[in-house]
């Protein structure tokens, strides 16, 4: 059995998601290349050792440089905070390792371009972690667009709404610090919307945006894991500034003439993770919400007038991508399965000698839009992506 020996840097929220994907891949996709969970890396020796045992890794280390340099590793999986992506990816490329990197690819466009150049010069395979592409219902939406069944496209609208930092006393986690995260709701949530737009509709030509930071200061975090954290309880506990956006909205014009609107916020009460989009065309529309990830709402103008309306398609039949490897029709899948499909693409691409999709080029393209939106917000004007 062909194997790919994985070295993973990071072991919390995304580390757990990636570990589950590697473990599950050969069980449900036996034709896939076998991912050997060789080494997991994190700064806290005790915590990463515990994670190795819990998640199923052969061994743990605390020095990512040591991991990247090892001859018994084929792929470096980067799911550490965003400020670490560039340095690790450059070292991995230099060492000739294939690279999987979580989104956003880097803190800024210049760094992401440097990462792409390094990976391509090294001749390694590279992939960026936009997992929502790998939902069967999203794949169905893409199929309907590409087949022309929606006709000429007019609108793309997307929104990613969360509420996990609604409490002004929620701690100042790393995702709220620009020097670590790059940006706030725009880079964390909006990046997914931008990638879905690129994948489903086409390249964005220009943008105009607005953003707001509603809570300017928060208590410093004493402990953080994933999207949860703790802070000191006393009234005089130290606080720090929030240096990213809490919410960003922007409009876009695509190169093919489609117009779009995007909204990303962490201040939408009652929305735990509403990642949604709608596409309108001359012959029909599709509508998707990841909180109901197995469903795609579909409307066709060709339906008889007396039965026209959005229909619910449950994307769990063998006709839908990936579905035949899972459960009987109607038996749904979840968030974690998008990562399994993602790792199937990564390992298959390496075996076939092609670049996975999405790869660092897609990461750079997304980063260019993110930066254009930030420039638009600062300068209060439309910004062309080609000028970034």
N, C-alpha and C positions, 0 to 999 in steps of 0.2 A: 504494500500500500504506500503510495506516494505521500510524503509528509511535508508540512511547512512548520518549522519550529518558530514559535511566537515568543517574543519578548515584549511585555506590556508595561508601560510606565503610567501609573495611576491605578487606584484600586477602590475608589469610592463609587459615586453614582454611575458614571459611564464605565468604570472598570468592572463593576458588577454586571452591567448590561452586556459588555463585550465578552466577559468570561462565560456567561450563560450562552451566548451565541456560539462561541467556540466549542463548548461542551455539547450543545444540542445539534450542531451542524451534521456530524456523521450519522446521528441517529435517524434523522428525517430526510437527509439528502446523502444517501450512501455513495452516490456517484461522485461526490465532492472530494477535493483534496483534503486529507486529514490534517486538521490544525493541532499540532502538538503544543500544549500549554506548558512551555518550558520554564520561563522565568517571569516573575512579576516584580516590579520595582516601586518603591516608595521611600520617603524620607524617614519615616518612623519605623525603626527596625522591628519593634514588637508588633505594631499594628499591621505592617505589611506581611510579617510572618503569619500572623493570625489570618489575614486575608488569603494568603496562599493556601492554607489548609481548608478554609471555608469554601473558596471558589474553585479549588482543584488544580492549582499550579504545582509544578514539580519542586520549585525552589523560589526563594525570594532574595533580593539584594536591595541595598539602599543607594547605590551609586549608578545613575543611569549611564554614565560614561563607560563604566566597566561593562555594563550590559550591551551597549552598542558595539563595543570592541570585540565581543566574543565571537569565535568562529562557529559556534554551534547554534547560532540564531539566524533565521532567514528573514523574518519580518519584525519590524519595530512598530508597535501599536502605541500611539501617543494620545492619552486622554487626561493628561495633567492640565492644570489651568492654562489659559490662553497665552500668558506671558512666557511660558516654557516651550511652546510649540516650535518656534523658529530654531533655537539653538539645538534642540534634540534632532529635529528633522535634518538640519544641515550636517550634523555629525553622522546620522544614520545614512544619508546619501553618500557621504565621503567613505563610509565603511562598506558601501555596496549593498546595503539592506533595502528590501522593499519597505514601504512606509504606508501605514494607515494613520491619519491624523484627524482628530475630532474638529468640528467647526467651532467658531470661525477659524480659518486656516492660520491667521496671525493677528497681531495687534493692529496692523496697518497694511496698506496696499503695497508699499515698498518691500516690506518683509515677506509678504506672501509671494511677490514676484521673485524674490531671491530664493525662496524655498522651491518654487517651480523650476527655476533655472538650474539649481543644484541637483534636483532629482532627475531632470532630463539629461543633464551633462553626465551624470553617473550611470544613466541607462537603467535605472531601477523602476519598478512599478510603484505608483503612488495613488492614494485614494483619500478623499475627504469625507467626513462622516455626516452626510445628510440623509439620515435614516428614513425620513418620512416618504421619500421617493419609493420606498420598497413596500408600501402598503398595497395589497392587491387591488383595492378600490381606486387608488391613485393610478396604478398601472392601467386600470380599465379606462379611467378618464383620459389618459394619454393615448390609448388605443382609439378612443372615439374621436379625439382631436385629429390624430394623424391619418385616420381613415377617411376623414372628410365628412363624417356623419353629423357633425355639428355645423357644417357649412363654413362660411367666412366668419372668422372670429372678430368680435367687436370689443368685448369687455373682459378684463380679468380683475377680480376684486378679492382681496385676501385679508384675513385678520387672525392674529394670534394673541389671545387674551388670557391673562393669568391674574391671580390675586394674592400670591403668597407673601408679598411684602406690603400688603395694605396697612398693616399695623405699623404706625410710625415708630414703635419701640422694637420692631424686629431688628436684629443686629446687623451691623455693617459687615456683611460677608464679602468674599472676594469678587463676586459677580457685580458688586456695587462700587468697585474701585477701578477706575479707568486704566491705571498703570498695570493692572493684572488682567482685566477682562477685555480691554480695548474699547468697548461701549456697553451700554446697558440693554434695555429691551430691544433696541435696534439690532445689535450684533448677536444677541442670544436668541431672540424670537424672530425678528425680522429677517435674519439670514436664512432661516428655513423657508419663509415665504418667498424670498427672492429666488432661492434655488428652485423651488417648485414652479415659479413663474418661468424661469429660464427653461426648465425641463418640459413644461407643458405648452408654453406659448411661444417663446423665443427670446432673443436678446433685448434688453432694455436700452433705449436710446438716450433718454433724458429724464430727470426727476426734479421735483420741487417738494420740500418738506417742512415740517415743524415738529418741535419736541418740547418736553417739559420734564423737569425734575420736581416732583411734588413735595417730597420730604428731603430737605437739604442736609440733614445731620442725623446720625443714628448712633446708638451705643456700640462700642467696639465688641466684636465677637470673641468669646472665650473658647468657643467650640463650634465647629461646623462640619456637617456631613450632608452631601447632596444639596437639597433645597431647605434643609433645616439647620438651626443654629441656636446657640445660647449666649447670653451676655450677663454681665454683672447685674444684680438686682437692686443695689443701692441707688438712691437718687443722685449721688455724686459720682456714679460710675463713669469712666472716661467715654467720650463720644468722638466721632470723627465725621468729616464731610463726605457726602455722597457725591461722587465725581462723574457719574454716568446719567443717562436719561432714564426716567421712569416710564415714559411713553413717547413714541414717535409715530407720526403719521406722514405719509408722502403719496403723491400722485406720480404716475409714470406714463411715458409714451414709449411703446415698443417700436423696434425697427420696422416691423411689418404693419404698423398702423393701429394695432390694438392699443386701447387706453386702459390704464389700471389704477387701482387705489390699494394702499397697504396700511394696516394699522397694527402696531405692536405695543402692548402695554402690560404692566404687572399690577395695575390698579383697577381692574374690572371685577368688582365684587361678584362672587358667585361663579366666576369662570375659573375652574381649576387648570384647565389646559385646552382652551378652545382654539385649535389650529384648523382654520377653515378657509376654503376658497370657493368661488363660483366663476364659471366661464360661460359667457353668452355668445352664441353664434347665430347665423342667419337661419339655420335649420334646427337649432335646439340649444339646450343648456345642460350643464352638469353642476352639481353642488356637493361639497364634501366637508365633513367635520370630523376631526380625528377622535373626538369624544364618542363618536359612533363609527369607529374606523373601518368596520366591516361593510358599511353601507355607502353606496353612491346614489344620489338622487339624480335622475335623468329625465329630461323633457325633450320630446321631438315634436316639431310643428306639423309633421306629416300624420300624426295621429288624428283619427276622426274627431270632429269638434266636440261631440258629446262625451268623449272620454279623455279629452286633453287634460294634462296636468302632470306635475312631477310624480314619477314612480320611484319606489324604493327598490334598488337592486342590491341583493345580499351577495357580496363578492366572495363566496365560499364554494362555488361550483368548480369542477375540473376545468371549465372554460376560462377561469380566471387564473392569472399567473400565480405560481407557487401553490395554489390551493390543493392540487392533487397529491402533494406530499404531506398534507396535514390530515384533517379529520373529515368525516363524511359531510356532505353538503349541509349547510345550516349550522354546523358546529364551528363557532367563531374562534378567531385568534386574537392576540393582544399586542401591546406595545413592544414586548420583548421579541416578538417574531420579526419585526422590521429589522432588527440588528442581525438576526440569523440570516435573513435574505441578503443583507448588506455584506456579511462575511462570505456568503456563497458567491457573490459577485467578485469579491476580492480574491478568493482562492481560485476561482475558475479563471479569472483573467490572468493570474500568475501562471497557471498551468498552460493556458492557451497562448501565452506570449503577447498579450495585448494590454493596453491600459484599462484599468477598471473605470467604470462610470458611476458616480461622479469622481473626478480626479482633481489634482491640484489646479488644473486649468479652470475647472468650474469654481474652485475655491477662490482663485484670483478674480474671476469674473464677478463673483458675489461680493468680494471685498471692494472692488471698484465701485459697485453700486452703493454699498454701505458708506464709503468715503464721499461719494458724490452727494448722498443725502445729508451727511454731516456738513459738507461745504454749503449746500443749499440752505440749511438751517442757519448757519452762521452768516451767510451773505444775503439771505432773503431773496433768492432768485432761482430760476431754472438752471440746472447744471447738466451739461452733456457728459455722458460716460466716456466718450472718446477723448475728452479733455483731461481725464484723470491720469 
